[in-house]
Amino acid sequence: SAFIELVGVMDRLRTDCPWDREQTHRSLARYLLEETHETLEAIDTGDYEHLREELGDLLLQILFHARIADDFGIDEVSADLVDKLVRRHPHVFAGAPADDLDATWEQMKQAEKGRTSVTDGVPMGQPALSLAAKLQKRGARVGVPVPSYDGVGGELWALVARCRAEGLDPEVELRRVARDYRDRLAAIEAELLAEGTGPASLTEEDWLA
């Protein structure tokens, strides 16, 4: 009932709010990206009360895009998703054996979308570490080893391969370290300001203390 009410609110906004009326898929794209990052932030920090709010904001973007579309709406989006989930889970809905689920899922996707390469469907606009990990995983699926490359980019590429070998997500690992650095830096800045100095006086000794 709450979801139906939400759809009604979205319809009303699209009809009566001047700002909502003028939005397009392209104008909303940056908000979809922002809300996705904010949702990931809530997950990374373990703030699940905040996650509830961010999931709502993310759902709003989905409803907004479905409402803007001329040839489909949220009912069609939902129906397509139901069909896809049932079709891709034959071990749940059709009594098929639950063997090698990852391979089965990918085979179904390849057949549905008519893909001719394991690289088809990899979004090239995703963050570089995630992109590298995804492409390496796709290559490994067909037995292609991870090649080496020269330069700093090659070193990052090799680190991605190392993360995969250790069962780690390179994007998650780097985000964790970056968050730790942010927290430590902010704490040191606060201490320096409390002492009456300031961030400009930050030294290596302050950082290592």
N, C-alpha and C positions, 0 to 999 in steps of 0.2 A: 504493500500500500504506500509506503514511503517513496519507493521508486516511481510509482505512478504519479504521485504528487510532485516529485522532482521533475518528471517529464512535463507536467502541466506548468510548473513554474518556468521552465526553460522556454516553453512555447509562448508564455505570456511575455517574458523578457524580449524574446525575438520579435514579438509583435509590437510591443508598446514602448520599449526602451530605445531611444535614438542611437545610442552607442552600440548596443547589441544588434540592432537592425543592420548597421553598415559593415559589420565584420564579415570577413571571408576566410576560407581555409588558409590562405597565405598570411593574412594579417594576424591570425590566431596562432600561427606556427611557433612563434617565439614563446608564447605562453605555455604551450604544450611542452616545450623543452624545459622551461623554467620549472613548471610543476613536477616534471619527471625528476629533475635534479633535487628539488626540495623533498620529494618523496624518498629518494635514495639517501638524502642527508638524515632524515628521520630514522631510516632503517640502520644506517651506519652508527648513529649515536645511541640507538636502543631506546629512543624516546617514542614509545608506542602510543602514547596519548596524542602526541603531535602527528604520528603516522596516520591516525584516524582522520585527522583534519586534512592532511595532505592527500590521502586517498580520495576524499571528497572533492578536493580541488582538481585532482586528476580526472575523476569521473565527470566533473563539470565540462572539462575540455572534450571528452568523448561525446557527451550529449550535445555540446555546442556544434561540433563538426557534423554529427548525424542530423541535427536540426537544419543546418545550412544546406546540406546536400539536396539536390533537386530530384534525384531518381531513387533515393532510399532514405530511410529514417532509422530510429533506434530499434524498431521492431525487426526490420530487415537485418540490421547488424547483429542483433541477438539471435535471430533464427539461423543466420549463417554460422555463427559461433557454435550454436548447439549442434548443427550438422557436422561441423568440423571436429568437434570434441568427440562426438559419438563415433564418427568414421575413423578417427585416429586412435581410438582406444578399443579395438576389437576384443582385447583380453578382458575388458570390463563389460562391454555391452553385447558381445557376440560369442562368448565362450572360447575365444582363441587362446592358445598358450601364451603365457607372459614371458617369452624368451627374447633376450636382447632387445629391450624396448626402445633404446636409442636408435638402433639400426632400423627397426621397423618404422619408427616415426619418420626418420629421414627418407626412407624408401617411399613412404606414402606421399610425403611432401614433393619429392622429385617427380612421382608419377602424376600427381594432381596438377602441378605447375608446368609440366613439360620441360623440366630442366635438363640440359645436356652437359653441364659442368658442375663439379662440386662447389665451385665458387659462385654459381648463380644464386641470387637471393641474399648474398652477404651485403649489408648496407655499408657502403664505403664512407659514409659521412659520420660513422660512429667514432668515439675516441680512439686514438691511434693504438694504444695498448690493447684495447678490446678487439680492434680490427685485426691486429697482428695475431692475437691468440685464436680468433675465429678462423682465420685463413690457415694457420698452422694445423688446427684441428681438422679442417676440411681436407687438407693435403694428407694428413695421417690416415684419414678414412680410406684413401685409395693407395696407401702404402708409399707415399712420396716422403722422403726424408726432409728435414728442415735444412735448407741450404745456408751457408754462411755468407755474410756481406761485409765489406770493408767500411771503415769509418764509424762515427758515433752512432749513426742509425743502425749499422750492423751489430754494434754492441747491445743496443736496446732490443733488437730482434732476438739476439742470443739469450738475453735475460728473460724475454717472454717465453722462449723455449724451455729455459730452466724452470720457470714458474710452473709451466704445464707439466713438466716431468715430476715435479714435487706435488702436483695436485692443487696448485694455488692459482687464483685468478690475479693476473698482474695488475689489472685496474684496481681491484679491491685492495691489494697490498700497498700500492703506491698511495692510494687515497688514505689508508690507515696511517702511513708514515707522515704524509702531508698534514693530516689532522693533528697528529702528535706534535709536529713542529709548530703548527699554529698555536696550540695550547701552551706550549713551553715558551714561545716567543712572547705571547700576550702576558704570561705570568711574570716574566723577567721585566717587561716594559712597565707593568704595574708596580713592581718592586722599586724600579728606578725612579718612577714618578713619585712614589711615596717618600723616597729619600731626598726628593727635591732636585734630582738631576734631570734625566730625560732619555728617551730612546736614542738620541744622537750619541750618547756616551756609552752605548752598549759595546762591550769588549768580549774577546774570546773567553777571558777568565769568567766573566759574568755568565756566559752561556754554559761553561763547563762546571760551574760551581754547583 
